Amino acid sequence: MKGLRKLMPAALVGVTALGLAGCGTASASGSNTLLAKVKKTHVLTIAESAYAPEDFQNPVTHQWTGYDVNILSGFAKTLGAKLKIDAMPFSASIQAVASKRADLTIDIYYTSKRAKVISFSRPMLNYNDVVAVNSQNPAISSTSLSQLSGKKIAVVLGSEEVTEANKVPGANVVQYGSIGESFLALSSGRVAADFQPDTDVAWAKKQNPSLHIKILGAVPASIAPPIASLRGYYGVPKGAYSQSFLNKLNAYLKKIASNGQEQKILNHYGMTSPVFLQGIASASNTYHP
C-alpha cells in the first residue's frame, strides 16, 4: 500500500551511532565509489520489498518484476550491470542502503529523517490519492466533500488514507486489512467510496477487469497533501561515495521521463494516466517540498 509503506518509519536504530549519518562529509576516490563498484562487479543491488505494481515476484515464473524493477534494470544496463534483488521487509531497506549493504532503495517518499542517512535521486513518479467508486452503480457523482459527507468510505488499516477519510464530515470510515479487501467491498456495493493511491487502483483494474471499480477523481485537495509532496525517489548511500552514481541515475531518470520510455513502462501496469509523470521531466534533481 503506497500510502502506508512510503511513509512507514524505517528501522534506523543504530545507524547514527555507527556514524552513517555523518558519512556525507567523507571524500571518495574514483576507485572507491559506488559507481566504480557497480562497473567492476557488473551488479547493482537493490533493497526490494514485494509491493505490486512497483516490485513483486511473478507468481508463475517467480521472477521479480514491476515498474521499479523495469526502470532500474534499464539503468543497470547503461552501467554494464544486472540487477540483484536483495529481498527484505520495507522497514529494513533504508538501513540496508545507509550501511551500504545494498546500493539502492525502491522508490520511496522523501522525509527529513531519511535524508539524514541516505541521499535521494530526482523524482521519478507522482503518487496521488484518489476516490474510487463502483463502476456499475456509483453511489456518488463527484469527489466533493458534500458528496462524500456521511458516506461509507473504505480505507486500508494504518494507511495515510485513514487520516484523509476521517476529515470527511460525518463519514463512516471502514478500515480493511488489505487493498484487495477494500476493492471487493467497493465492487460489491458494501461501501460508497474507497480512498487509495492511484497506482493501486490502476493495477487492480489491470489485474482483474471483473472488479466493478473506477477512479472518480482525486481526493479533495482540502483534505489531501499536494501531489508534489507525494513523489517517489530512489535512495542511495549518503556522501561522496555515491555522488557519481547519483549523477548517472539522475540523468537516466530525466531521459526516460522526457522521451516517453518511462510512460511505456507504466502503461504495462495499467498506469496510463498522465498524472503519474506530470512535471517529472522538468523537476529539479534535488528535493523541493
C-alpha positions in Angstrom: 0.0 0.0 0.0 1.8 3.1 -1.2 0.2 5.5 1.3 1.2 3.1 4.1 4.6 1.8 3.2 6.0 5.0 1.7 5.8 6.9 5.0 6.4 3.9 7.3 9.3 4.7 9.6 12.4 2.8 8.6 14.4 0.7 11.0 17.1 3.3 11.6 18.1 2.2 15.1 21.9 2.3 15.4 22.5 4.0 12.0 23.6 7.3 13.5 25.5 5.5 16.2 27.5 3.8 13.5 28.4 7.1 12.1 26.4 6.6 8.9 24.6 9.9 9.2 27.9 11.8 9.0 29.4 9.9 6.1 28.3 12.6 3.7 31.4 14.6 4.6 33.9 11.9 3.7 35.8 12.0 0.4 35.9 9.2 -2.0 38.5 8.4 -4.6 37.4 7.4 -8.1 38.1 3.8 -7.4 36.3 3.7 -4.1 32.8 4.8 -5.2 29.5 3.1 -5.8 29.8 3.7 -9.5 33.2 2.1 -9.7 31.9 -0.9 -7.6 28.9 -1.5 -9.9 31.0 -1.2 -13.0 33.6 -3.6 -11.6 31.2 -6.2 -10.3 28.6 -5.7 -13.0 25.9 -6.0 -10.3 23.5 -3.3 -9.0 21.9 -4.5 -5.7 18.5 -3.0 -4.8 16.8 -3.4 -1.4 13.5 -4.8 -2.5 10.1 -5.4 -0.9 7.1 -7.0 -2.5 4.6 -4.3 -3.4 2.8 -4.6 -6.7 2.9 -2.9 -9.1 6.2 -1.4 -8.0 8.1 -4.6 -7.3 6.9 -8.1 -6.9 7.6 -11.7 -7.9 5.7 -13.1 -10.8 3.5 -15.9 -9.3 4.3 -18.2 -12.3 8.0 -17.5 -13.1 8.9 -16.3 -9.6 11.0 -13.6 -11.3 11.0 -10.1 -9.9 9.1 -7.6 -12.0 7.3 -4.3 -11.6 7.9 -0.8 -12.8 10.7 -0.1 -10.4 12.4 -3.3 -11.5 11.9 -2.4 -15.1 13.3 1.1 -14.7 16.3 0.1 -12.6 17.1 -2.9 -15.0 17.3 -0.4 -17.8 19.6 1.8 -15.8 21.8 -1.1 -14.7 22.3 -2.0 -18.4 23.7 1.5 -19.1 26.4 0.7 -16.5 27.1 -2.8 -17.9 25.4 -4.4 -14.9 22.5 -6.5 -13.9 20.1 -6.1 -11.0 20.5 -8.3 -7.9 17.3 -8.3 -5.8 18.0 -8.2 -2.0 14.5 -9.0 -0.7 13.8 -7.7 2.7 11.0 -6.1 4.7 10.5 -2.5 3.7 11.3 -1.4 7.3 14.8 -2.7 6.8 15.5 -1.3 3.3 16.7 2.2 4.2 19.1 1.0 6.8 20.5 -1.6 4.3 21.3 1.2 1.8 22.6 3.6 4.5 25.0 0.9 5.7 26.0 0.1 2.0 24.7 -3.5 2.2 22.5 -2.5 -0.7 23.2 0.1 -3.4 19.7 1.5 -4.0 16.2 1.6 -2.5 13.0 1.0 -4.3 11.2 4.3 -4.8 10.1 6.0 -1.6 8.8 9.3 -0.3 11.2 11.9 0.9 11.3 12.6 4.7 13.8 14.7 6.6 14.6 11.7 8.8 15.5 9.6 5.8 17.6 12.4 4.3 19.9 12.2 7.4 21.1 8.8 6.4 20.6 8.4 2.6 20.7 10.7 -0.5 17.7 11.0 -2.8 17.6 10.9 -6.6 15.5 13.3 -8.7 11.8 12.4 -8.5 10.7 9.5 -10.7 6.9 9.4 -10.3 3.9 11.2 -8.8 1.6 9.4 -6.5 -1.9 10.7 -5.9 -4.7 9.6 -3.6 -8.0 9.1 -5.5 -11.6 8.4 -4.8 -12.7 5.1 -6.4 -16.3 4.2 -6.8 -18.4 1.3 -8.1 -18.2 1.5 -11.9 -21.7 0.0 -12.4 -23.6 1.7 -9.7 -21.7 4.7 -8.3 -23.1 6.0 -5.0 -21.6 9.4 -5.6 -21.3 11.6 -8.7 -18.3 13.8 -7.7 -15.4 13.8 -5.2 -16.6 17.0 -3.4 -16.8 16.9 0.3 -20.6 17.5 0.1 -20.9 14.3 -2.0 -18.7 12.3 0.4 -20.2 13.5 3.6 -22.0 10.9 5.6 -21.0 8.1 3.2 -19.3 4.8 4.0 -15.7 5.1 2.9 -13.2 2.2 2.6 -9.5 2.6 3.5 -6.7 0.2 4.5 -5.9 -0.1 8.2 -2.9 2.0 9.2 -2.6 3.9 5.9 -2.3 7.6 5.3 -5.8 7.5 3.6 -7.3 6.8 7.1 -6.4 10.4 8.1 -7.9 11.8 4.9 -11.2 9.9 5.2 -11.6 10.9 8.8 -11.6 14.5 7.7 -14.8 13.9 5.7 -17.7 15.3 7.7 -19.9 12.5 9.1 -18.1 9.8 7.1 -18.4 6.2 8.2 -14.8 5.1 7.7 -14.4 1.3 7.3 -10.8 0.0 7.7 -9.8 -3.2 5.8 -6.8 -5.3 6.3 -5.7 -5.1 2.7 -6.3 -3.2 -0.6 -7.9 -6.3 -2.1 -10.5 -6.5 0.7 -11.4 -2.8 0.2 -11.8 -3.2 -3.5 -14.0 -6.2 -3.1 -16.2 -4.2 -0.7 -16.4 -1.4 -3.2 -17.1 -3.8 -6.2 -19.9 -5.5 -4.2 -21.5 -2.2 -3.2 -20.8 -2.5 0.5 -19.1 0.9 0.6 -19.8 4.1 -1.4 -16.2 5.0 -2.0 -12.6 3.9 -1.5 -9.6 6.2 -0.8 -6.5 4.6 -2.3 -3.3 5.6 -4.2 -4.0 5.8 -7.9 -1.2 3.3 -8.6 -3.1 0.6 -6.7 -6.4 1.3 -8.4 -4.8 1.2 -11.9 -3.0 -2.1 -11.1 -6.1 -3.7 -9.6 -8.1 -2.9 -12.7 -5.3 -4.2 -14.9 -5.1 -7.5 -13.0 -8.8 -8.1 -12.5 -11.0 -6.4 -15.1 -14.1 -8.0 -13.5 -13.8 -5.7 -10.5 -16.5 -3.1 -10.7 -14.3 -0.2 -9.7 -13.2 3.0 -11.3 -11.4 6.2 -10.4 -13.9 9.1 -9.9 -11.2 11.7 -9.2 -8.6 12.9 -6.7 -9.3 13.1 -3.0 -10.4 16.7 -2.3 -7.4 18.9 -2.1 -8.7 20.4 1.2 -8.0 17.0 3.0 -5.1 15.6 1.0 -1.5 16.6 0.7 -0.4 18.3 -2.6 0.7 15.9 -5.3 4.2 17.4 -5.5 4.8 16.2 -1.9 3.9 12.6 -2.8 6.6 11.9 -5.3 8.7 8.8 -5.4 12.5 8.9 -5.2 15.3 6.3 -5.2 17.7 6.4 -2.3 21.5 5.8 -2.3 24.1 5.7 0.4 24.9 9.2 1.6 28.1 11.1 0.7 30.8 11.4 -1.9 30.8 7.6 -2.3 27.5 7.7 -4.2 27.7 11.1 -6.0 29.0 10.0 -9.4 26.5 7.1 -9.4 23.7 9.5 -8.4 24.6 11.8 -11.3 24.3 8.9 -13.7 21.0 7.8 -12.2 19.5 11.3 -12.3 20.5 11.8 -16.0 18.9 8.4 -16.8 15.7 9.2 -15.0 15.3 12.6 -16.7 15.9 11.0 -20.1 13.3 8.3 -19.8 10.7 10.7 -18.3 11.4 13.0 -21.3 11.5 10.6 -24.2 8.4 8.5 -23.3 10.3 5.4 -22.2 9.0 5.6 -18.6 5.4 6.1 -19.7 5.7 2.9 -21.8 6.8 1.0 -18.7 3.9 2.4 -16.7 1.4 1.6 -19.4 2.3 -2.1 -18.9 1.0 -1.9 -15.4 -2.2 -0.1 -16.3 -0.8 3.4 -15.3 -1.9 5.2 -18.4 -3.0 8.5 -16.7 -0.7 11.5 -17.4 -0.8 12.4 -13.7 1.9 9.9 -12.9 4.6 11.8 -14.8 3.2 15.3 -14.7 6.1 17.7 -14.1 8.6 15.0 -13.6 10.8 15.7 -16.6 11.2 19.3 -15.6 11.6 18.7 -11.9 14.8 19.6 -10.0 17.4 17.0 -9.3 17.1 17.9 -5.6 14.1 17.6 -3.3 11.7 20.6 -3.1 8.6 20.4 -1.0 
